């Protein structure tokens, strides 16, 4: 593999390019906690309480993130909803 292709693969596997106004910022994929869909916009929640809003919908990023990225977050959301439901039930029945 040639050096430019190797560099591109490294960038694509480790970083995601986000267009923010007039600049493109490389964000390390490992620093992305989760994404939030906001119509035609996507909000990126990063480590250290950093939030980035980009003018692309969340579907644009699905094939750019690792395949296993979204599943753990969906499972976390399911567990969170289950936990909240359980707490509400306990509060109503005590």
Residue pairs with C-beta under 8 A, 6 or more apart in sequence:
1 9
11 26
13 29
14 28
14 29
14 30
15 26
15 27
15 28
15 29
16 26
16 27
16 29
16 32
16 61
16 64
16 65
17 24
17 25
17 26
17 27
18 24
18 25
18 26
18 27
18 44
18 52
18 54
19 54
19 55
19 56
20 52
20 53
20 54
25 52
27 44
27 46
27 52
29 65
29 66
29 69
31 46
31 47
31 50
32 44
32 45
32 46
32 65
32 69
33 45
33 46
33 47
34 45
34 73
35 42
35 43
35 44
35 45
35 58
35 61
36 42
36 43
36 45
36 58
37 57
37 58
38 53
39 57
40 55
40 56
40 57
41 53
41 54
41 55
41 56
41 57
42 53
42 54
42 56
42 57
42 58
42 60
42 61
43 51
43 52
43 53
44 51
44 52
44 53
44 54
45 51
46 52
62 70
